[in-house]
């Protein structure tokens, strides 16, 4: 079992008159084997909640427990165990991976730190983890700069799973990826969650992604949860005005390309250069198993 309970969490920044609560009394529960989506616009406090749960940001007050263990009162050896129990997957897969380590070395480092395995067992575990995230064994010898963004995020997921965490906090893990790759990563997360019965907080500003992957959703605004319920129901029938504004921002096929057409209509003589192609890297389809 791995149930996360957050009770009246407060995270305060600043001093004196500049003090403000980035997280202001947030309470929610992540039942065992479920995905809870945490959504809101930039600055709503959702990533601060994630960092507090993962131990990367000190909480001002409140209580965060994982199967009854108080995560806010850990120190020393307990912090090491907490790092194993609660793993975080970050938004930018490139900056979260060491550019001087190969994919295999990156995953093996997590195995060495948190599990008692010999060299042969670690090598076998690296292959198993790459297979679990649908990557070919040859990717283990590549550096992050030589693989695509979607593959880097798969590596970050594999590194996270290497320590067998009880809870995963996924913070905007698809926002830095192309639309087609986002879908592949979301499918992978959903498959792994079902296969391994993972407990997860999935943080995003994209309600469409939450509707697809989460069981329940909490909507945050100005540091507080303003709406909580079934993920599908919140998108289909939002109660709060703020949630309705988020739902109205979900891209729809009938509006596809409208923003680019408007730009050309307003500035017909302007040039909009294509994005630069990065230095040679392994295409997604060549590294994905």
N, C-alpha and C positions, 0 to 999 in steps of 0.2 A: 504494500500500500504506500502511496505517496500523495497525501492531501495537503495542499498549501492553504493556510488561512491567514489573511491579512486583516487586522483589526485597527481601525482608527489611525492609520499611518499618516504621520506628518513629517515633512522634510522642509526645513526652513533655510533660506539663503539670506545673506546680507547681515548688516548690523545696524542697531539703533533705528533711526527713522527709515532706513533703506531696507529693513527686514520685510520679507514676503514669504508666503508659504507656496512653494512650487507644488507640493502635495499637501492637501488640506483635508485630513480626515477620511482617507480612502479605506474602504472595507470591501473585501471580496474573497471568494473561496474558489480554489481550483481543485475539484474532486479528482480522485485517482483515475488515471487513464483517460482524461479529457483535455480538450484544448479550450482555453478561455481567451477570447480575443479582447484586446485592450486598444480602443481606437480613439482618435481625436486629432485635432489639427496640431501643427507645430507649436510648442509652448504650452500644451495642455497638461503636461506633467506625466505622461505615460512612460517615457523613457526614464524619468527620475524614479518612478515606482520600480521599474525593472532593475535599475542599478542598486536601489536599496535592498531589494530581495536578493540580488546576487552578491551583496556585500561590498559593492564598489562605491556606495554613497552612504554616509552615516545618516541614520534616521534621527529626527529630533525627538519624536515620541511615537507611541503605538506599539503594536505587537505583530510579529511575523513568525508563524510556526509551520514547520514541516513535519507532519505526523507527531505533533506535540513538542518537537524540539524547537526551542526559541532561537531563531536565526540571528536576532539582533544582540544576543548576549554571548557570542562566540569570541574566543581569543586563543592565541597560541595554536596548539594541536587541533583544537576545535575548528579553527578557521581553515585549516588544511582539509578537514573532513567536510566542512561546508562547501569548499571549492569543488570537492568531488561530488557532493550531493546536488548542488545547484550549478549548472553550467549555462553560460550565456553565449549565444550566437549573435555576432554584431552585424551592423548594417553594411559596412564596407568590407568585403572578403579580402581585398588586397592588403589594406592596412592592418587587418587583424592576423595576417600570416607573416612569419619572418621571411623576408626576401632572400636571406642567405641560407635558408634550409630548404631541402627538397621536400616534396609532399610526404614522402615516407618518413623522413627525419622529423617532420612536424608532428605526425601522428604518433611516432615512436616516443617522442619526448613526453607526450601526455601519458602514455602507457608506463614509461619509466617512473614518472612522478607519482602516479596514483595506484599502480598495480604492481604486484610482485611477480614479474615474469622474467625468464631468462631470454637471451638473444634470439634463440630459435622460436620461442613462443611469441615474442614481440613481432618478429618478421611475419609469422603466420597470422597474427592479429591484424597487422597492417593490411595484408591481402584481403582478409575477411571484411574489414571495415570499408575498404574501397569498393568491394563487391556489394556491400550493403547499401552504399550510396550510388550504386550503378556506375562506377568508374572502372576502367580497365586497369589491370596490374601495372602496366607500363607507366601509368601516370605517377607512380611512386617515385620515379627517378627524375621527374620534372620539377623545375622551380616555379613559384607562383607567377612570375612574369611571363612564363612560357605557356600558360594555359588560359582559357577564357574565364570571364567573370562568373558564369554559371558553374563552371567546374571548380573554381576557387571556393564558391559558397558550399558546394558539395564536400570539398575537403574540410572546410570549417565545421560542417555537420558531422563528418566522420571523426574529427578530433574531439568534438563534444561527446559523441557516443562512446569513444574509447574508454572513458572513465566510468561508464555505466551510471549516469546520473539518475537521481530520483525525480528531478524537476529540470526542465529546460526552459530558459527565457530567450525567446527569439525576438530581437529588436530590429524591426524594419528590414528584415533579411532579404526582401525582394526589391526594395525601392531603388537600389543601385543597378538593377539588371534590366536588360531589354525585355519588352513585353512577352515575347515568345519564350524566353528563358525563365521569366517569372512563373509562367504556367508549369513548366517542368519542375521547378523547385517546389512549388506548392503541391504538386502531385506527389513528389518524393516525400515531403513532410507528412502528408496525409497517409501515405502508405506505411511509412515508418511508425507513425503514431499508432496505427491499427495493429501492425505486426508486433511491436514491442510494448504496447500498452503504455505509452509515454504520457506523463503529465506535463502540460506546457502552457506558458503564457505567450501568446502570439500578439506582438505589438505592431501596429500599422496605422496609417492614416486612410487606408483603402478599405472601405466597408464591403466592396465587392469581394476582396480577398478573404475577409473575415467570414462573410456569408458562406463562402466555398469551403473553408477549412475548419472553422470553429464550431464548438457545440453551443457555447453561450458567449455573449458579448457584453462588455462594459464600455460605455461611452464616457470619455472624460472631457471636461472643459474647465479651464482655470483651476486645475489642481483637484477637482472633485469629480466623482462619478455621478453623472446626471441621469443615466438610464442603464438598466441592467436587465438582461433576459435572453431568451432563445435567439440565436444568431439570425435565423431566417425571419423570425417574427419582427425583430427590430428593424430589419431592412424593409420588410413588406408593410409594416404598420408602426412606424416610429411615433412615439407619444410626445416627446419633447421637441420644441422648436429647433433647438440646436442639432438634434439628431436628424430632423427633417432636412436641415440645410446640408448636412453631410451626405444624406441619401441623394439629394438633388444634384450633388456634384459628381456622382458616379457616372463615368463616361458611357454614352449610349451610341449604338452603331449609327443611328440616324444623324448624329452630330459629328461623325468621324471626318476629320480633315477640315472642319469648318474654320478652326483657328488659323491654319496655314492659308486657306483661301482668302480669309479676311486680311491677312498680312499682305498678300499680293495685291488685293484690291485697293488697299490703302497706300501701298508703296510699290506701284507697278514697275518702277525703274530700278528698284533696289535689288541687290544680289544677296541670296541666302546660300552661302557655301555649304557643301556637305561636310559632315564631321570627318575629321582626319582618321585614317585607318592606322591603328597602332602597329608597332613592330610585330613581326611574325609570331603567331602563337598557335597552339593546337586548337583547331576548331572544336566547338562543342560536340558535334556528332562523331568526331574521330576519337575522343577520349571517353565518351560515355558508353558504358557497356549495354 
